[in-house]
Amino acid sequence: MINSAIRTGWPVRRKVLGDAHVDRTLQHLTPLNDEFQDFITRYAWGETWTRPGLDHHTRSMITIAMLIALNREAELKMHLRASFNNGVTRDELKELIMHSALYCGLPAANATMHLAQQVF
């Protein structure tokens, strides 16, 4: 039986990350990772990104800031790319990256600026 949060999560995941990303994920499901993908879809997309109080634009900006701080390059690149699906502008990303230099350090911000240039 599929949990209702999983059913709710897939459309949100598509909206935020884009169809191409989700389609690639589904094409690469294996017996090893299928339950993990359900876990991500249920808790990240079906329960967290659907909560009231913050829109997808704000959640996207917060996610990017946290990924900069945690130095999670692969996830950061994905969320930089996906941020446009959530209405985040290039100017907002530029300001977020510059602001992160104060709290995450210049090397983290510089690395993110390089990633952002690849995405843009």
C-alpha positions as CSV (number, residue, x, y, z in Angstrom):
1,M,0.0,0.0,0.0
2,I,1.4,3.4,-1.0
3,N,1.3,6.0,1.8
4,S,-0.8,9.1,1.0
5,A,2.3,11.3,1.6
6,I,4.1,9.4,-1.1
7,R,1.2,10.0,-3.5
8,T,1.2,13.7,-2.6
9,G,5.0,13.9,-2.8
10,W,5.6,12.8,-6.4
11,P,3.7,15.8,-7.9
12,V,5.4,18.2,-5.6
13,R,8.8,16.7,-6.4
14,R,8.0,17.2,-10.1
15,K,6.9,20.8,-9.6
16,V,10.0,21.7,-7.6
17,L,12.7,19.7,-9.3
18,G,11.2,19.4,-12.8
19,D,9.9,16.5,-14.8
20,A,13.3,15.6,-16.3
21,H,14.9,15.1,-12.9
22,V,12.1,13.0,-11.6
23,D,11.9,10.9,-14.8
24,R,15.6,10.2,-14.5
25,T,15.1,9.2,-10.8
26,L,12.3,6.8,-11.8
27,Q,14.3,5.3,-14.6
28,H,17.1,4.5,-12.2
29,L,15.0,2.8,-9.5
30,T,16.5,-0.5,-8.3
31,P,15.8,-3.0,-5.5
32,L,18.5,-1.2,-3.6
33,N,17.2,2.4,-3.8
34,D,13.5,2.1,-4.4
35,E,12.5,2.3,-0.7
36,F,15.0,5.1,-0.2
37,Q,13.3,7.1,-3.0
38,D,9.9,6.4,-1.4
39,F,11.4,7.7,1.9
40,I,12.6,10.9,0.2
41,T,9.3,11.4,-1.6
42,R,7.2,10.8,1.5
43,Y,9.1,12.9,4.0
44,A,10.8,15.6,1.9
45,W,8.2,16.2,-0.7
46,G,5.0,14.8,0.7
47,E,5.3,16.1,4.3
48,T,7.8,18.9,4.4
49,W,7.5,20.8,1.1
50,T,3.7,20.6,1.5
51,R,3.5,22.2,4.9
52,P,1.7,25.5,5.3
53,G,3.6,28.6,6.3
54,L,6.3,28.8,3.6
55,D,5.9,28.9,-0.1
56,H,8.1,26.9,-2.5
57,H,10.1,30.1,-3.4
58,T,11.1,30.6,0.3
59,R,11.8,26.9,0.9
60,S,14.0,26.8,-2.2
61,M,16.1,29.7,-0.9
62,I,16.4,28.2,2.6
63,T,17.4,24.8,1.1
64,I,20.1,26.4,-1.0
65,A,21.4,28.4,2.0
66,M,21.6,25.2,4.1
67,L,23.3,23.2,1.3
68,I,25.9,26.0,0.9
69,A,26.6,25.8,4.6
70,L,26.8,22.0,4.6
71,N,29.0,21.9,1.4
72,R,26.7,19.4,-0.4
73,E,27.7,20.1,-3.9
74,A,25.5,17.6,-5.8
75,E,22.3,18.5,-4.0
76,L,23.2,22.2,-4.2
77,K,23.6,22.0,-8.0
78,M,20.3,20.3,-8.3
79,H,18.5,22.8,-6.1
80,L,20.2,25.8,-7.9
81,R,18.8,24.4,-11.1
82,A,15.4,23.8,-9.6
83,S,15.2,27.2,-8.0
84,F,13.9,28.7,-11.2
85,N,10.9,26.3,-11.1
86,N,10.1,28.0,-7.8
87,G,10.3,31.6,-9.0
88,V,13.8,32.3,-7.6
89,T,15.6,34.9,-9.7
90,R,19.2,35.1,-10.7
91,D,19.5,38.3,-8.7
92,E,18.1,36.6,-5.6
93,L,20.5,33.7,-6.0
94,K,23.4,36.1,-6.4
95,E,22.4,37.9,-3.2
96,L,21.9,34.7,-1.3
97,I,25.4,33.5,-2.4
98,M,27.0,36.8,-1.4
99,H,25.2,36.8,2.0
100,S,26.3,33.2,2.6
101,A,29.9,34.4,2.3
102,L,29.5,36.1,5.7
103,Y,28.1,33.1,7.5
104,C,29.5,30.1,5.6
105,G,32.8,31.5,4.5
106,L,34.2,32.9,1.3
107,P,35.4,29.5,0.0
108,A,31.8,28.1,0.3
109,A,30.3,31.1,-1.4
110,N,33.0,31.1,-4.1
111,A,32.4,27.4,-4.8
112,T,28.7,28.0,-5.0
113,M,29.2,30.9,-7.4
114,H,31.1,28.6,-9.7
115,L,28.3,26.0,-9.5
116,A,25.7,28.7,-10.2
117,Q,27.6,29.8,-13.3
118,Q,27.4,26.2,-14.6
119,V,23.7,26.2,-14.0
120,F,23.0,29.6,-15.5
